[in-house]
Amino acid sequence: MTEHELRCWPEHYAAVEGGRKTCELRLNDRPYAVGDALYLREYEPLESGYTGAALRVRVTHILNGGVWLSPGYIAMSIRLMGEDGGAREQEDFRKVADAQRAELAELRASATLATDRCKALEAQKRALLARIAQLEGVQDGDAPLGVCARCARPLDNLSPGISIVAGGVSVCTSCLRPGETEIARAR
């Protein structure tokens, strides 16, 4: 088994390192063989230099020629090698994937709880603003709480027909004037 030192551009290096890239396309300019190690050194082409990062992969299969490849090129299936020189097993990647799935589930649950809390706080805010507007209407002497300021009919805060408009005045929907802006609507 031979070790081949090769340049690897950053985007491809990151994909190999992350386990997402498992195939290496190369010019068949060396005696590559199944079982060989590829020493991939991250190379920045725009700066024409190595970054210092490197990793080893094991060649597990070679596709040479055929209708799928241009003449003179090969496709090598590769597997990351562990520090002991052996190929990392798929189990390592499964453990990482399982951990990422668990983290994703926790994040989704946290996001759902935060969304529910925000909805509850928004409802509480609407209720507080409605109550403030009602109390401001009483202080201004417009009408007592629970009575429409325009027609003096009793307002039931549990029915959907009450609006609080600018100035904190409570009015029933039949007394709401065109163009008048509602601050809140009792539910």
C-alpha positions as CSV (number, residue, x, y, z in Angstrom):
1,M,0.0,0.0,0.0
2,T,1.3,3.4,-1.0
3,E,0.6,6.9,0.4
4,H,-0.1,9.6,-2.2
5,E,0.2,13.3,-1.2
6,L,-2.4,15.4,-3.0
7,R,-3.6,19.0,-3.0
8,C,-7.2,19.5,-2.0
9,W,-9.1,22.8,-2.4
10,P,-10.8,24.1,0.7
11,E,-14.5,23.4,-0.3
12,H,-13.6,19.8,-1.2
13,Y,-11.4,19.4,1.9
14,A,-14.2,20.5,4.2
15,A,-16.6,18.0,2.5
16,V,-14.2,15.1,2.9
17,E,-13.4,16.1,6.5
18,G,-17.2,16.3,7.3
19,G,-17.8,12.9,5.8
20,R,-20.0,14.3,3.0
21,K,-17.5,13.7,0.1
22,T,-16.6,10.0,-0.4
23,C,-15.3,10.1,-3.9
24,E,-12.2,11.6,-5.3
25,L,-11.9,12.3,-9.1
26,R,-8.3,12.5,-10.3
27,L,-6.1,12.5,-13.3
28,N,-4.7,8.9,-13.4
29,D,-1.1,10.0,-13.3
30,R,0.1,7.7,-10.5
31,P,-0.2,4.0,-9.7
32,Y,-3.3,4.4,-7.5
33,A,-4.6,1.1,-6.0
34,V,-7.3,0.0,-3.6
35,G,-6.0,0.1,-0.1
36,D,-3.7,3.1,-0.8
37,A,-3.8,6.1,1.5
38,L,-4.3,9.6,0.1
39,Y,-2.7,12.3,2.2
40,L,-5.0,15.3,1.4
41,R,-3.4,18.7,2.1
42,E,-5.8,21.7,2.0
43,Y,-4.5,24.0,-0.7
44,E,-5.8,27.6,-1.3
45,P,-5.5,28.1,-5.0
46,L,-6.1,31.9,-4.9
47,E,-3.2,32.3,-2.5
48,S,-1.1,29.5,-4.1
49,G,-0.3,28.0,-0.8
50,Y,-1.1,25.2,1.7
51,T,-3.3,26.1,4.7
52,G,-1.6,23.6,7.0
53,A,-4.7,21.4,7.3
54,A,-4.3,17.8,6.2
55,L,-6.1,14.4,6.6
56,R,-5.7,10.8,5.4
57,V,-8.3,8.8,3.5
58,R,-8.2,5.1,2.4
59,V,-9.0,4.2,-1.2
60,T,-11.8,1.6,-1.1
61,H,-12.7,1.3,-4.8
62,I,-11.4,2.6,-8.1
63,L,-13.4,3.2,-11.3
64,N,-11.0,3.5,-14.2
65,G,-12.3,4.7,-17.6
66,G,-15.7,3.5,-19.0
67,V,-18.3,5.8,-20.4
68,W,-18.6,7.8,-17.2
69,L,-15.1,9.3,-17.1
70,S,-13.0,11.3,-19.5
71,P,-10.0,9.4,-20.8
72,G,-7.1,9.5,-18.4
73,Y,-9.2,10.1,-15.2
74,I,-10.3,7.8,-12.4
75,A,-12.9,8.0,-9.6
76,M,-11.7,6.7,-6.2
77,S,-14.1,5.8,-3.4
78,I,-12.6,7.0,-0.2
79,R,-13.1,6.6,3.5
80,L,-11.6,8.8,6.3
81,M,-8.9,7.2,8.3
82,G,-8.7,7.3,12.1
83,E,-5.6,8.4,13.9
84,D,-4.4,4.7,14.1
85,G,-4.4,4.5,10.3
86,G,-7.5,2.3,10.1
87,A,-10.6,3.4,8.2
88,R,-13.2,5.0,10.3
89,E,-16.3,2.9,10.4
90,Q,-19.7,4.1,9.4
91,E,-20.7,3.8,13.1
92,D,-18.6,6.9,13.8
93,F,-20.7,8.8,11.3
94,R,-23.9,7.3,12.6
95,K,-23.0,8.5,16.2
96,V,-22.4,12.0,14.9
97,A,-25.6,12.0,12.9
98,D,-27.6,10.7,15.9
99,A,-26.1,13.4,18.1
100,Q,-27.0,16.0,15.5
101,R,-30.6,14.7,15.2
102,A,-31.0,14.8,19.0
103,E,-29.7,18.4,19.1
104,L,-32.0,19.3,16.3
105,A,-35.0,17.8,18.2
106,E,-34.0,19.8,21.3
107,L,-33.7,23.0,19.3
108,R,-37.1,22.5,17.7
109,A,-38.7,21.8,21.1
110,S,-37.1,25.0,22.5
111,A,-38.3,27.0,19.5
112,T,-41.9,25.7,20.0
113,L,-41.8,26.6,23.7
114,A,-40.5,30.0,22.9
115,T,-43.2,30.5,20.2
116,D,-45.9,29.4,22.6
117,R,-44.6,31.7,25.3
118,C,-44.5,34.6,22.9
119,K,-48.1,34.0,21.9
120,A,-49.1,34.0,25.6
121,L,-47.2,37.2,26.3
122,E,-48.8,38.8,23.2
123,A,-52.3,37.9,24.4
124,Q,-51.4,39.2,27.9
125,K,-50.1,42.5,26.3
126,R,-53.4,42.9,24.4
127,A,-55.4,42.4,27.5
128,L,-53.3,44.9,29.5
129,L,-53.5,47.5,26.7
130,A,-57.3,47.1,26.6
131,R,-57.6,47.5,30.4
132,I,-55.3,50.6,30.3
133,A,-57.4,52.1,27.6
134,Q,-60.6,51.4,29.6
135,L,-59.2,53.0,32.7
136,E,-57.9,56.1,30.8
137,G,-61.5,56.5,29.5
138,V,-62.9,56.6,33.0
139,Q,-60.3,59.1,34.1
140,D,-61.2,61.4,31.2
141,G,-64.8,61.2,32.3
142,D,-66.0,59.7,29.1
143,A,-68.1,56.9,30.4
144,P,-68.0,54.4,33.3
145,L,-66.5,51.0,32.7
146,G,-68.8,48.6,31.0
147,V,-70.9,51.2,29.3
148,C,-70.7,52.4,25.6
149,A,-69.5,56.0,25.7
150,R,-71.8,56.9,22.8
151,C,-75.1,55.0,23.3
152,A,-74.8,54.2,27.1
153,R,-75.7,50.6,26.5
154,P,-74.1,48.1,28.8
155,L,-71.0,46.4,27.4
156,D,-70.3,42.8,28.2
157,N,-66.5,42.2,28.0
158,L,-67.0,38.6,27.1
159,S,-68.9,39.4,23.9
160,P,-67.0,40.2,20.6
161,G,-68.8,43.5,20.0
162,I,-66.7,45.9,22.1
163,S,-64.0,48.1,20.7
164,I,-61.6,50.5,22.4
165,V,-60.8,53.5,20.2
166,A,-58.3,56.4,20.3
167,G,-58.6,58.2,23.6
168,G,-59.4,55.0,25.5
169,V,-63.2,55.3,24.9
170,S,-65.1,52.0,25.0
171,V,-67.8,51.8,22.3
172,C,-69.9,49.0,20.9
173,T,-69.4,48.0,17.3
174,S,-72.6,49.7,16.2
175,C,-71.2,53.0,17.5
176,L,-67.8,52.6,15.9
177,R,-67.4,55.5,13.3
178,P,-66.0,55.1,9.8
179,G,-62.2,55.9,9.8
180,E,-62.0,55.5,13.6
181,T,-58.9,53.5,14.6
182,E,-59.4,50.6,17.0
183,I,-56.7,50.2,19.7
184,A,-58.1,46.8,20.8
185,R,-61.1,44.7,20.5
186,A,-62.4,42.7,23.5
187,R,-62.7,39.0,22.8
